[in-house]
Each structure stands twice: as structure tokens, then as C-alpha cells.
């Protein structure tokens, strides 16, 4: 199932609702996470903004087009929290400044249900072999797995929940993805130089 999800997630990351995008993972549905959910939201937005600004410093040449999609994965409701509204307002302020505008919507909040209506059916259809597809469709926590992969694929930045294994996995995957992207960019640059040398 993870392999099937990994094949499927890159295609989702280029979905019309997402590319390019930011992401948040907000865990607050149980235990200690529920008790400190407000702080989790504040910290996640801070991490997301810092992550975004770091990414922008590395890629100033690309024009920022608003609104930017913000993919949010969470195991509980968050939209009614004042910390969420404050964090979203701060993020929009940063994005408007980067885009050189003073008004207008800067963020489009997206969840898995916006990207794919039936995760099990979609992943099953993308999996080679009928039996494999059925097995994937029956996998426990399939949507959580896709949330993880989609959060990791957010090229503009990520903010997560301290102490969450899912957020930790997202950060690890992001380092891997960013490393792959930097390596691919170096190869493209090298190929371009070699091509220029041949034509010069």
C-alpha cells in the first residue's frame, strides 16, 4: 500500500487545486495533542512561514501567483480556533508582501476531499492489477498515508505538530524530495551548459 500511495501522490501534487502549494499537519484529536492543540496551531504556522521564506530565498526568480494553496491534514476540527484564524492571517500577510500586492485573497485552503473524492477508489484505480487494487483500497489509514505524502510534496513550505510521528515523517520525506529536486536542477544546469558549449 505505501508503494501504491507513493506512486499516486506525485500525480495528486500537480492537481489543479494544489500546484504549487504549502502544507500543514495539525494533530489535536487525542491525548496530549488535544490539550495543547492551540499551541500546535501557532507553532505549525510559524514553521510554515519560516519554511516558505527559506524556499523563496532559494528561488526568487519564480513569480509568486496568488492565491497559494494551503493543504491541511488534521485529525480534528481547526477552523473555529482563533489561533488558526490568526495564523492564516499572518501567512496571507507574508504572501501578499512577497507577491507585491496589498489586497485580495492570498491563501486557498485545501483538504484531501477537495483533491480526490474517494481516496480508496482513486488509489485502487492507479494500482496495477485488480487484486492489488482491492488490497490497497482496504488498507487501514489510507487517507492518513496520502495526507503524509501530500504534505511532504508541498514545495513552498510545511508546518507540523511537535511530537507527531506523521509530522516527523513528513519532514524526513521533504528533505529527501528537496534533495532530489536540487540534484535534478544541477543535472539540468550541467546539461544546459554542455549544450551551450556545443553551439558556441
MOQUIQUI-V637103 format. One record per helix or strand of 2 or more residues. SS is the DSSP state (alpha for helix, beta for strand). FROM is the first residue (numbers start at 0). TO is the last residue. If there is no record, write none. Layout:
ss: [SS;SS]
from: [FROM;FROM]
to: [TO;TO]
//
This chain:
ss: [alpha;beta;alpha;alpha;beta;alpha;beta;alpha;alpha;alpha;alpha;beta;alpha]
from: [1;20;30;36;67;81;106;111;118;129;141;156;164]
to: [12;25;34;57;73;98;109;114;125;136;151;158;198]
//
